[in-house]
Amino acid sequence: MVIYEVNLTVDADIADAYAAWLEPHIEEVLAVDGFTSADWWIVEPDGEDGTRVSWCVQYYLESRDALAAYFRDHAERLRGDGLARFGGRFEASRRVLLPRAS
């Protein structure tokens, strides 16, 4: 199993519109071969002034190869949709979590 984590910070005044877009976006990502499920987390503010909202989406995949195929075949298109709609009004950072070998 691999976890692909996307951390989002969104301007508060577009948070509802972004959330309305994000929910079907997550479903579209989950339709890609190798994705098994996802969790959408609210990140508690840490002394922020309320002008931004933070979320973390963790996607679970069958394998590192499935994630590589996503990056190769789907990521640019799926990321581009959010940038076209909300460019400049959010930030995204990503990381890949792999199981620790025993």
C-alpha positions as CSV (number, residue, x, y, z in Angstrom):
1,M,0.0,0.0,0.0
2,V,1.0,3.6,-0.7
3,I,-0.5,6.8,0.6
4,Y,-0.5,9.8,-1.7
5,E,-1.1,12.9,0.4
6,V,-2.3,16.3,-0.9
7,N,-2.3,19.2,1.6
8,L,-4.4,22.2,0.5
9,T,-4.6,25.7,1.9
10,V,-7.5,27.6,0.3
11,D,-8.6,31.2,0.6
12,A,-11.6,31.2,3.1
13,D,-13.8,33.2,0.7
14,I,-13.7,30.4,-1.9
15,A,-13.6,27.5,0.5
16,D,-17.2,26.4,-0.2
17,A,-16.8,26.6,-4.0
18,Y,-13.5,24.7,-3.7
19,A,-15.0,22.0,-1.5
20,A,-17.9,21.6,-3.9
21,W,-15.3,21.0,-6.7
22,L,-13.0,18.9,-4.5
23,E,-15.5,16.2,-3.6
24,P,-16.2,15.1,-7.3
25,H,-12.5,15.6,-8.0
26,I,-11.6,13.0,-5.3
27,E,-14.1,10.6,-6.9
28,E,-12.5,11.2,-10.3
29,V,-9.0,10.4,-8.9
30,L,-10.5,7.3,-7.2
31,A,-11.7,6.1,-10.6
32,V,-8.0,5.8,-11.7
33,D,-6.7,2.2,-11.6
34,G,-4.9,1.4,-8.5
35,F,-6.6,3.9,-6.2
36,T,-8.6,2.1,-3.5
37,S,-10.0,4.8,-1.1
38,A,-9.4,8.3,0.2
39,D,-9.8,10.3,3.4
40,W,-10.5,14.1,3.5
41,W,-9.3,15.7,6.7
42,I,-9.7,19.2,8.1
43,V,-6.5,20.5,9.4
44,E,-7.0,22.5,12.6
45,P,-5.8,26.1,12.4
46,D,-2.6,26.9,14.2
47,G,-2.8,30.5,15.0
48,E,-4.2,31.5,11.6
49,D,-6.3,34.6,11.2
50,G,-9.2,32.8,9.5
51,T,-8.4,33.9,6.0
52,R,-7.4,30.4,4.9
53,V,-8.8,26.9,5.3
54,S,-6.6,23.9,5.3
55,W,-7.4,20.3,4.3
56,C,-5.5,17.1,3.8
57,V,-6.6,14.4,1.4
58,Q,-5.0,11.0,1.7
59,Y,-5.4,8.7,-1.2
60,Y,-4.7,5.0,-0.7
61,L,-3.2,3.0,-3.6
62,E,-2.4,-0.6,-4.3
63,S,1.2,0.0,-5.2
64,R,4.0,2.5,-6.1
65,D,3.6,1.4,-9.7
66,A,-0.1,2.5,-9.7
67,L,1.0,5.9,-8.4
68,A,3.6,6.2,-11.1
69,A,1.0,5.5,-13.7
70,Y,-1.3,8.2,-12.2
71,F,1.6,10.7,-12.4
72,R,2.4,9.7,-15.9
73,D,-1.2,9.5,-17.4
74,H,-3.6,11.6,-15.2
75,A,-2.0,14.0,-12.8
76,E,-1.4,16.9,-15.2
77,R,-5.0,16.9,-16.4
78,L,-6.6,16.5,-13.0
79,R,-4.4,19.1,-11.4
80,G,-5.0,21.5,-14.3
81,D,-8.7,21.6,-13.7
82,G,-8.3,23.0,-10.2
83,L,-5.7,25.5,-11.3
84,A,-8.0,26.7,-14.1
85,R,-10.8,27.2,-11.7
86,F,-9.0,28.5,-8.6
87,G,-5.5,29.4,-9.7
88,G,-3.8,31.8,-7.3
89,R,-6.5,31.2,-4.6
90,F,-5.0,28.0,-3.1
91,E,-1.8,26.2,-2.4
92,A,-1.1,22.5,-2.7
93,S,1.8,20.4,-1.5
94,R,2.1,16.7,-2.0
95,R,4.0,13.8,-0.5
96,V,4.2,10.1,-0.9
97,L,4.1,7.8,2.2
98,L,5.5,4.3,1.8
99,P,5.3,1.5,4.4
100,R,8.3,1.1,6.6
101,A,10.1,-2.2,6.0
102,S,10.2,-4.4,9.0
